[in-house]
């Protein structure tokens, strides 16, 4: 049944989809296939939660109080009456409630394609793209009017690949360890040393969560890698989300490269930290459910989350971005720091329309967006550091101005420029911080038994996640929503290496954003002086 035949139904704001550019419609989806869809509902006291998180921007670190996951669920879970209405709706349309995450505000529904077509006023079809096939819809998703104030989003009807990993292999080649020595590449601990991370720290009271939307790892290979570094192998476990599991592909150029890179960087720069990998399908629903699973994980309780997958804001639906942004707001309330790669395709972010774009989820104001540099060093000392921009491959640090999220109060004095696009929109500036990302000065890692030098902002997110785990351990409490604190640090305090040379122009965006003293839309506040930053946070944490 289409929406035109369901007069009382209401379209969900921001749920409209178009076919993926280059994909062709090949016919209706299998009407008897059973699929899983996620509904996102409003939660109790959502306004109170938003106000509490907003106040964190003005609360010194020493005076912050983060909610426990149990407290959060009790205060902000879905109201019983709202859940009952959704359950009745599902029953009326032959759908089954598979799971309820009240704290996250999500309900998983299963049913046939026919049932979902009728329930949400869509016509699911199959599409073929040169690189993949997917099930999708065009136009908006509709719900009955009585649910319009309850249902925030419906995700998973369309299962197109939503994101890509942000890593790049040096020259795209597998190399031998001996050859790496001749390149300007580093082990993760060497990068940490160059950035003056605190040493002789054992983060055995910390858990780093890592989001992965494909691929997998081999534990024996990771043990071999950590042994080669002289680092104890951390406790590593995986959590399955929406049926996705730890499934190595055997292709180092595929998602395995992302998974191993993230684990190896985070765990080797924050020795002793427990690593939990949340595997989910690469869809908008899968991504959201991975984040909410990690945020509200009462077993592992990660204190920091590393995300190295993303896509240009223009490739997302508004409902998906807002649902994920709400999940990141939960993280702020819970004291979980979320580190996101800002993208590897410069200010264009892989969108070939002559305009500039930023990557999501890095553009969420509740995450720490991590950009990229080219780091040159000798004998343990940094010789130079500039914006990562490899014109030969098109790889460059993602950054710019969000077209979706407004300028946060804590960026008001950062001199974030208007967007370089026509109209000069004022919005959230990306990235916040930076680190080594150029594949030519990349990280020596082991993927599927092969030694590689890998770069990309994918390496920067777990690098910063490791540093934050160290800070959490050192301070004895989580730093949580770190952005307001970082932007409040005087530049003279030396917490950052200010990057003042280079730009992130690719694909004819005409050098839209240039490095400059202070914050810029290529490398944010700069790369870290880890010990100095942790000491400054410690000072803030001891303020009375």
Buried (B, 14 or more C-beta within 10 A) or exposed (E): BEBEEBEEBBBBBBBBBEBBEEBEEEEEBBEEEEBBBBBBBBBBEBEEBEEBBBEBBEBEBEEBEBBEBEEBBEBBBBBEEBBEBBBEBBEEBEBEBBEBBBBBBBBBBBBBBBBBBBBBBBBBBBBBBEEEEBBBBBBBBBBBEEBBEBBBBBBBBBBBBBBBBBBBBBEEEBBEEEBBEEBBBBBBBBBBBBBBBBEEBEBBEBBBBBBBBBBBBBEEBBBEBBEEBEBBBBEBBBBEBBEBEBEBBEEBBBBBBBBBBBBBBBBBBBBBBBBBBBBBBBBBBBBBBBBBBBBBBEEBBBBBBBBBBBBBBBBBBBBBBBBBBBBBBBBBBBBBBBBBBBBBBBBBBBBEEEBBBBBBBBBBBBBBBBBBBBBBBEEEEBEEBBBBBBEEEBBBBBBBBBBBBEBBEBBEEBEBBEBBBEEEBBBBBBBBBBBBBBBBBBBBBBBBEBBBBBBBBBBBBBBBBBBBBBBBBBBEBBBBBBBBBBBEBEEEEBBBBBBBBBBBBBBEBEBBBBBBEBBBBBBBBBBBBBBBBBBBBBEBBEEE
